[in-house]
Amino acid sequence: MASLKKTLKKSLKKAFNEISTRFASEIVSALAHVGVEELRDALAGLRGERQASKNPRGSSKRSKPTATTSHSIEMGAATLVRHLKDHGPSRSEDLRRALGFSREDMGRVFALAMERKLVTKTGEKRATVYEAVKRRGSKPQLTG
């Protein structure tokens, strides 16, 4: 009877460890694809609040959406290319204002679009102008 009890205890302990490890890895995996704003809003929803504050700790600055995941950066690059094709060449400031990106995220979006040769830039400093690359034939792919 004692050996059966010991075996059951070991089996239960092993099962709980496996379950907790799997649970923790799934939580980490899910959180890796979620932005801070989304977490804040989800937490506010659990508390029964309307929406989490866009300006934490009383900040007076207006919060802009952040492209924290590679998917959102790719989506930002696609939006950038589409905007440039529709509206023509533009400066970074104008593009940031039109698309609503933060300065930091706009840099990531530009870097990805230029790396994939979807956008070209001419000029220096504030006179830099970005333009969508005109391609013939197949459409450029952002995923890769």
JOZI-V695969 format. One record per backbone hydrogen bond with DSSP energy under -1.0 kcal/mol. CO is the residue of the C=O (numbers start at 1). NH is the residue of the N-H. Records with the same first field share a line. If there is no record, write none. Layout:
BEGIN
CO->NH  NH
END
This chain:
BEGIN
1->5
2->6
3->7
4->8
5->9
6->10
7->11
8->12
9->13
10->14
11->15
12->16
13->17
14->18
15->19
16->20
17->21
18->22
19->23
20->24
21->25
22->26
23->27
24->28
25->29
26->30
27->31
28->32
30->33
31->34
35->39
36->40
37->41
38->42
39->43
40->44
41->45
42->46
43->47
44->49
56->59
66->68
69->73
70->74
71->75
72->76
73->77
74->78
75->79
76->80
77->81
78->82
79->83
80->84
81->85
82->86
83->87
84->88
90->130
91->95
92->96
93->97
94->98
95->99
96->100
102->106
103->107
104->108
105->109
106->110
107->111
108->112
109->113
110->114
111->115
112->116
113->118
114->117
118->133
120->131
122->129
124->127
125->128
129->122
130->90
131->120
END
